[in-house]
Amino acid sequence: MNRGTPGHHWLSVRLRGTESNRDAIGARVLVEAGGRTQLREVTTTQGYLAGRSLAQHFGLGPADTIDRLVVHWPSGRQTVLRGLDVDERLVLTEGE
């Protein structure tokens, strides 16, 4: 069983490209929460004969809000969101 620590939060971000490729491969997602900054890059593999989810998961610890989320799309576009809730699964579409 994968049990988390009570009181700790998370965020999952799934990207959908429109101008960029559909799965947003190569996009970078930056999350600032609780005085910490985390960065993930969307890729499809993680080693030989291994795959990975296209959703980007962030462990936020005790942070109860996301100060800023920035997506750098492969097309060069940028999406910035502020004041998001924690413990959410977001689906972001390029250009919206």
Beta strands, then each sheet from edge to edge (+ up, - down):
strand 1: 9-16
strand 2: 28-33
strand 3: 36-41
strand 4: 56-61
strand 5: 66-72
strand 6: 78-84
strand 7: 88-93
sheet 1: 4+ 1- 7-
sheet 2: 3+ 2- 5+ 6-
end
